[in-house]
Amino acid sequence: MSQINTISSLLLAAVATPFAITAIAQETPVATELKPLEVSATRQGIAVDELAHAVTVIDREQLDSQFQTSRNLGEVLAKTVPGMAPASQTLTNFNQSLRGRNLLVLIDGVPQNTNRNISRDLMNIDPANIERIEVLRGASAVYGSGAAGGVVNIITRSNDAPNSTTLGLRSSLTKLDEDGLGYRAEQHLGGGNDSYDYGVNLAWERQGAFFDADGDRIAPEPSQGDLSDTDSLSLAGKLRWFLNGSTLTLSANHFDAEQDTDYASDPAVASLPAGSVKARPISGLKLERQSRTRNSAINLSWIANQTLLGSLDTQLYYRDYHARFSPADGRTWSTWGVLGQNFQDTETMGARVGLSTELSEASLVRWGVDVSREKSEAPIATYDGNAFDNSGGLVFINTGDRTFMPPITQDTVGTFVQLEHGFSDRLRGELGARYEYASAEFDDFTTLGQGNGIEGGEISFDDFLFNTGLVFDVTRTSELYANFSQGFELPDVGLQLRYAPSDFDITSSQLKPIKTDNYEIGTRSDWGRTQTSVAVFYSRSDLGQPTIKDFAFVQPRAKERIYGIEATLDYLISENWLLGGLVTWLEGERYDDDDQRWEALNGYRIPPVQARTYAEYTPNNHWFHRLQINYSGSRDDAFEDQVGFGSREVESYTTVDYHTRYQINQHKVSVGVENLLNENYFTVYGQLLRNNNNTSHIPASGITLMATYQYQW
């Protein structure tokens, strides 16, 4: 520990020295509320100050800064977006709700969610291919299914970004070991003229082992997968033609991340009391196919500012997706009965059309239609249980693939209309509706564990969603807004088919969609040097999420209510100093019909209090400095109510991140330190024990260094 303390002291001294904390530009969360911004996550560009919603926008400079102290997009969002649950530091965003509900992830408007929700939606794109991220917090009737908690719209890299070459190195500082080194390389090329432009992004990354605050190697997460010893490759391109007031864009994105590790999580710790010891890595893993995420998409869009019906925004897209998990020992589970490794393959084709038609100088109507077809299947690879047991959980001999989830085809059609009207220079309003129809069909199949013969069939859903909102300019620098919006979540048909009982009824209440009513009141202010925002929200639904207990469905789908408050503050002390932060508190409950009382939702749905504060210093045009403190509170509501899965007590923790960079001419050097004080802690996800034993009791990373060099040419 003496080596760790020495490194921490040196870094802290650098932070405290004025000569070491200079900056090149203001990279601040204040940009999340700047009025000139337009947000395309609302289907077409709307200025932030005209929105009756809370919204966060993270630009490219902020992303560059945050990725110096975060290993993936989930961590960046957790540190910058109010209402976002903390990240898991693994491959999954399973516990990363937005305002306690599921979020819809889009890349250039293309949905990344699948009906069989496997919670890897934030792992489908490399950071090098992101220009900015728009997060619409709260339900969106305009987008419909999947957006009950909000929308995360990822906009890919701009073609006019400077050509650049970037090299990066990451290392744990708690244990300086070759296995802990990570490497990264990026290349961006672009060009064009008045008729067209193009951009190409290539990125490769090798993530090494992760080490906790004690210098111990962190075991792989066996439930949802993790990022240690993972190679990723990203290739993306965009070609735009400018055609007489319209723009035609063809873009493609391919991202592939695959783990190749010699380590497994020791199954021996599962016999010890849950939470009493941390997960333990063991070497000698023999597994040919390890965790993987592959996402490929082609997107053709056309934007025309002037048509007979107004401005037009339309797109056609195709997406091919593959996800592979770590093997799980389900031999004692009646619904599995095997030592198996789950896969998912999904193909999606779709189209979106949006129009903005001016009715008068004060009135505008936005309307459009969305269609999609998704085909998914989930085979499972089975392995020899004796070889696994005799090797202590290290050797996996494939004994063939079987059906886990049958092929499912889901068709979805949605149409929406929204009227926006300016009642005066200070009061604006909106009123909208959406109709959504979805159908899913599958053939006869036999369940994996219990061998239940399930007859194929088809089920359909449809519903109307409504939204309304008002924005009032209290002063020239402050707005007050209020909105009501309904969210819509289609049932996870595939998950329920995996565990279908012998008397399975496709028309049962377990396959009813969840309709959510959301209410929000908020205010935004910009007084030049000070910017603030506050949002208070409440959401309710008559049907909650179906849950799994002991790998079987828990049948009741009770009423739910979630409520909370979010606040941000950014204060420019001088041209050199900027301070700010955010805080989120929320609570969620479900109604227990048996006990006739409200009980807490589990920790995967409702996070503890989250708070962030930062300080930036910018004395000249060459250096940049940022210090950020991240706090995650404690929560025992679910534990006290004993709600089952995800109900363990959660303890608080605080981490500190530090980032600095130096730029001169075309050269830029960045250094980031995550967990600067080497806090020894478990993330919320690690404390909740995803698979209910110590193999998922994953500690968080200790102090970690990231260094990057970029040349712009």
ChimeraX attribute file (.defattr): number of C-alpha atoms within 10 A of each C-alpha:
attribute: neighborCount
match mode: 1-to-1
recipient: residues
	/A:1	11
	/A:2	7
	/A:3	12
	/A:4	18
	/A:5	13
	/A:6	11
	/A:7	18
	/A:8	20
	/A:9	14
	/A:10	11
	/A:11	15
	/A:12	14
	/A:13	12
	/A:14	13
	/A:15	18
	/A:16	11
	/A:17	10
	/A:18	11
	/A:19	10
	/A:20	16
	/A:21	21
	/A:22	24
	/A:23	24
	/A:24	19
	/A:25	18
	/A:26	21
	/A:27	23
	/A:28	23
	/A:29	24
	/A:30	25
	/A:31	18
	/A:32	21
	/A:33	23
	/A:34	18
	/A:35	15
	/A:36	11
	/A:37	15
	/A:38	18
	/A:39	21
	/A:40	17
	/A:41	25
	/A:42	18
	/A:43	19
	/A:44	16
	/A:45	12
	/A:46	15
	/A:47	14
	/A:48	21
	/A:49	24
	/A:50	18
	/A:51	23
	/A:52	25
	/A:53	27
	/A:54	27
	/A:55	23
	/A:56	24
	/A:57	25
	/A:58	25
	/A:59	19
	/A:60	18
	/A:61	14
	/A:62	18
	/A:63	22
	/A:64	15
	/A:65	23
	/A:66	27
	/A:67	18
	/A:68	25
	/A:69	25
	/A:70	23
	/A:71	18
	/A:72	20
	/A:73	20
	/A:74	24
	/A:75	23
	/A:76	21
	/A:77	25
	/A:78	22
	/A:79	25
	/A:80	23
	/A:81	26
	/A:82	28
	/A:83	30
	/A:84	28
	/A:85	31
	/A:86	28
	/A:87	24
	/A:88	22
	/A:89	22
	/A:90	22
	/A:91	24
	/A:92	23
	/A:93	23
	/A:94	20
	/A:95	25
	/A:96	28
	/A:97	22
	/A:98	30
	/A:99	33
	/A:100	30
	/A:101	28
	/A:102	22
	/A:103	27
	/A:104	26
	/A:105	22
	/A:106	20
	/A:107	20
	/A:108	18
	/A:109	20
	/A:110	23
	/A:111	21
	/A:112	20
	/A:113	18
	/A:114	21
	/A:115	22
	/A:116	19
	/A:117	15
	/A:118	17
	/A:119	17
	/A:120	19
	/A:121	23
	/A:122	23
	/A:123	21
	/A:124	22
	/A:125	26
	/A:126	26
	/A:127	21
	/A:128	23
	/A:129	23
	/A:130	20
	/A:131	18
	/A:132	19
	/A:133	23
	/A:134	23
	/A:135	27
	/A:136	27
	/A:137	25
	/A:138	31
	/A:139	34
	/A:140	29
	/A:141	29
	/A:142	28
	/A:143	24
	/A:144	27
	/A:145	26
	/A:146	25
	/A:147	27
	/A:148	31
	/A:149	26
	/A:150	30
	/A:151	26
	/A:152	27
	/A:153	25
	/A:154	24
	/A:155	19
	/A:156	23
	/A:157	21
	/A:158	18
	/A:159	22
	/A:160	13
	/A:161	14
	/A:162	15
	/A:163	17
	/A:164	17
	/A:165	17
	/A:166	18
	/A:167	18
	/A:168	19
	/A:169	18
	/A:170	23
	/A:171	25
	/A:172	27
	/A:173	24
	/A:174	26
	/A:175	23
	/A:176	13
	/A:177	14
	/A:178	11
	/A:179	17
	/A:180	21
	/A:181	19
	/A:182	22
	/A:183	18
	/A:184	18
	/A:185	19
	/A:186	19
	/A:187	18
	/A:188	22
	/A:189	18
	/A:190	19
	/A:191	15
	/A:192	14
	/A:193	9
	/A:194	8
	/A:195	11
	/A:196	15
	/A:197	18
	/A:198	20
	/A:199	22
	/A:200	22
	/A:201	24
	/A:202	20
	/A:203	22
	/A:204	20
	/A:205	20
	/A:206	22
	/A:207	22
	/A:208	23
	/A:209	23
	/A:210	27
	/A:211	27
	/A:212	25
	/A:213	25
	/A:214	17
	/A:215	19
	/A:216	16
	/A:217	22
	/A:218	22
	/A:219	27
	/A:220	28
	/A:221	26
	/A:222	23
	/A:223	17
	/A:224	23
	/A:225	20
	/A:226	21
	/A:227	27
	/A:228	26
	/A:229	21
	/A:230	20
	/A:231	20
	/A:232	20
	/A:233	18
	/A:234	24
	/A:235	20
	/A:236	24
	/A:237	22
	/A:238	22
	/A:239	19
	/A:240	20
	/A:241	18
	/A:242	16
	/A:243	13
	/A:244	10
	/A:245	10
	/A:246	17
	/A:247	17
	/A:248	17
	/A:249	19
	/A:250	18
	/A:251	20
	/A:252	18
	/A:253	23
	/A:254	21
	/A:255	22
	/A:256	22
	/A:257	24
	/A:258	21
	/A:259	21
	/A:260	19
	/A:261	20
	/A:262	14
	/A:263	22
	/A:264	25
	/A:265	24
	/A:266	20
	/A:267	20
	/A:268	13
	/A:269	20
	/A:270	19
	/A:271	10
	/A:272	11
	/A:273	10
	/A:274	19
	/A:275	21
	/A:276	11
	/A:277	16
	/A:278	20
	/A:279	28
	/A:280	23
	/A:281	18
	/A:282	18
	/A:283	13
	/A:284	14
	/A:285	18
	/A:286	18
	/A:287	18
	/A:288	10
	/A:289	17
	/A:290	17
	/A:291	24
	/A:292	23
	/A:293	20
	/A:294	21
	/A:295	21
	/A:296	20
	/A:297	21
	/A:298	19
	/A:299	21
	/A:300	18
	/A:301	20
	/A:302	18
	/A:303	19
	/A:304	18
	/A:305	15
	/A:306	14
	/A:307	13
	/A:308	7
	/A:309	10
	/A:310	18
	/A:311	18
	/A:312	22
	/A:313	20
	/A:314	19
	/A:315	21
	/A:316	18
	/A:317	21
	/A:318	19
	/A:319	21
	/A:320	17
	/A:321	21
	/A:322	17
	/A:323	20
	/A:324	22
	/A:325	23
	/A:326	22
	/A:327	24
	/A:328	18
	/A:329	19
	/A:330	16
	/A:331	14
	/A:332	11
	/A:333	14
	/A:334	16
	/A:335	21
	/A:336	21
	/A:337	15
	/A:338	21
	/A:339	21
	/A:340	28
	/A:341	23
	/A:342	21
	/A:343	20
	/A:344	19
	/A:345	16
	/A:346	21
	/A:347	18
	/A:348	22
	/A:349	18
	/A:350	20
	/A:351	19
	/A:352	21
	/A:353	18
	/A:354	22
	/A:355	23
	/A:356	24
	/A:357	19
	/A:358	16
	/A:359	13
	/A:360	9
	/A:361	8
	/A:362	13
	/A:363	16
	/A:364	18
	/A:365	19
	/A:366	21
	/A:367	21
	/A:368	20
	/A:369	18
	/A:370	19
	/A:371	18
	/A:372	19
	/A:373	18
	/A:374	20
	/A:375	19
	/A:376	21
	/A:377	18
	/A:378	24
	/A:379	18
	/A:380	22
	/A:381	21
	/A:382	21
	/A:383	22
	/A:384	16
	/A:385	20
	/A:386	13
	/A:387	14
	/A:388	17
	/A:389	13
	/A:390	10
	/A:391	14
	/A:392	16
	/A:393	21
	/A:394	21
	/A:395	21
	/A:396	23
	/A:397	16
	/A:398	17
	/A:399	13
	/A:400	11
	/A:401	14
	/A:402	16
	/A:403	17
	/A:404	27
	/A:405	27
	/A:406	21
	/A:407	19
	/A:408	21
	/A:409	20
	/A:410	21
	/A:411	18
	/A:412	19
	/A:413	18
	/A:414	22
	/A:415	21
	/A:416	22
	/A:417	20
	/A:418	21
	/A:419	19
	/A:420	20
	/A:421	19
	/A:422	16
	/A:423	12
	/A:424	10
	/A:425	9
	/A:426	13
	/A:427	17
	/A:428	21
	/A:429	22
	/A:430	20
	/A:431	18
	/A:432	20
	/A:433	20
	/A:434	23
	/A:435	18
	/A:436	22
	/A:437	17
	/A:438	19
	/A:439	16
	/A:440	20
	/A:441	17
	/A:442	19
	/A:443	13
	/A:444	11
	/A:445	18
	/A:446	20
	/A:447	22
	/A:448	21
	/A:449	18
	/A:450	16
	/A:451	16
	/A:452	17
	/A:453	16
	/A:454	19
	/A:455	14
	/A:456	12
	/A:457	13
	/A:458	14
	/A:459	15
	/A:460	15
	/A:461	15
	/A:462	17
	/A:463	14
	/A:464	17
	/A:465	22
	/A:466	21
	/A:467	22
	/A:468	20
	/A:469	21
	/A:470	22
	/A:471	23
	/A:472	21
	/A:473	19
	/A:474	15
	/A:475	10
	/A:476	10
	/A:477	14
	/A:478	17
	/A:479	22
	/A:480	21
	/A:481	25
	/A:482	22
	/A:483	23
	/A:484	24
	/A:485	25
	/A:486	27
	/A:487	29
	/A:488	26
	/A:489	20
	/A:490	19
	/A:491	21
	/A:492	18
	/A:493	22
	/A:494	22
	/A:495	18
	/A:496	20
	/A:497	20
	/A:498	20
	/A:499	23
	/A:500	23
	/A:501	18
	/A:502	14
	/A:503	9
	/A:504	15
	/A:505	14
	/A:506	19
	/A:507	12
	/A:508	8
	/A:509	12
	/A:510	20
	/A:511	18
	/A:512	20
	/A:513	19
	/A:514	19
	/A:515	21
	/A:516	26
	/A:517	20
	/A:518	24
	/A:519	21
	/A:520	23
	/A:521	20
	/A:522	21
	/A:523	22
	/A:524	24
	/A:525	23
	/A:526	18
	/A:527	11
	/A:528	9
	/A:529	13
	/A:530	16
	/A:531	23
	/A:532	20
	/A:533	21
	/A:534	19
	/A:535	23
	/A:536	18
	/A:537	21
	/A:538	20
	/A:539	26
	/A:540	21
	/A:541	20
	/A:542	15
	/A:543	19
	/A:544	21
	/A:545	20
	/A:546	16
	/A:547	14
	/A:548	15
	/A:549	10
	/A:550	13
	/A:551	13
	/A:552	16
	/A:553	16
	/A:554	13
	/A:555	12
	/A:556	15
	/A:557	20
	/A:558	17
	/A:559	17
	/A:560	22
	/A:561	22
	/A:562	22
	/A:563	19
	/A:564	18
	/A:565	20
	/A:566	22
	/A:567	20
	/A:568	24
	/A:569	18
	/A:570	24
	/A:571	18
	/A:572	18
	/A:573	12
	/A:574	12
	/A:575	12
	/A:576	15
	/A:577	17
	/A:578	22
	/A:579	22
	/A:580	21
	/A:581	24
	/A:582	24
	/A:583	19
	/A:584	24
	/A:585	20
	/A:586	20
	/A:587	20
	/A:588	26
	/A:589	23
	/A:590	24
	/A:591	19
	/A:592	16
	/A:593	12
	/A:594	6
	/A:595	8
	/A:596	8
	/A:597	10
	/A:598	17
	/A:599	19
	/A:600	25
	/A:601	29
	/A:602	25
	/A:603	28
	/A:604	21
	/A:605	22
	/A:606	28
	/A:607	31
	/A:608	23
	/A:609	19
	/A:610	24
	/A:611	22
	/A:612	23
	/A:613	20
	/A:614	20
	/A:615	18
	/A:616	25
	/A:617	26
	/A:618	22
	/A:619	20
	/A:620	13
	/A:621	13
	/A:622	16
	/A:623	23
	/A:624	25
	/A:625	28
	/A:626	26
	/A:627	20
	/A:628	24
	/A:629	18
	/A:630	20
	/A:631	20
	/A:632	22
	/A:633	16
	/A:634	16
	/A:635	20
	/A:636	17
	/A:637	23
	/A:638	23
	/A:639	19
	/A:640	13
	/A:641	14
	/A:642	16
	/A:643	17
	/A:644	15
	/A:645	21
	/A:646	24
	/A:647	23
	/A:648	24
	/A:649	16
	/A:650	25
	/A:651	16
	/A:652	16
	/A:653	16
	/A:654	16
	/A:655	20
	/A:656	21
	/A:657	22
	/A:658	25
	/A:659	25
	/A:660	25
	/A:661	24
	/A:662	18
	/A:663	18
	/A:664	11
	/A:665	8
	/A:666	10
	/A:667	13
	/A:668	17
	/A:669	18
	/A:670	21
	/A:671	21
	/A:672	26
	/A:673	26
	/A:674	26
	/A:675	26
	/A:676	25
	/A:677	21
	/A:678	22
	/A:679	18
	/A:680	17
	/A:681	20
	/A:682	21
	/A:683	21
	/A:684	30
	/A:685	28
	/A:686	24
	/A:687	24
	/A:688	26
	/A:689	21
	/A:690	22
	/A:691	18
	/A:692	17
	/A:693	21
	/A:694	27
	/A:695	30
	/A:696	28
	/A:697	28
	/A:698	32
	/A:699	28
	/A:700	23
	/A:701	26
	/A:702	27
	/A:703	29
	/A:704	25
	/A:705	21
	/A:706	23
	/A:707	21
	/A:708	19
	/A:709	18
	/A:710	19
	/A:711	17
	/A:712	14
	/A:713	10
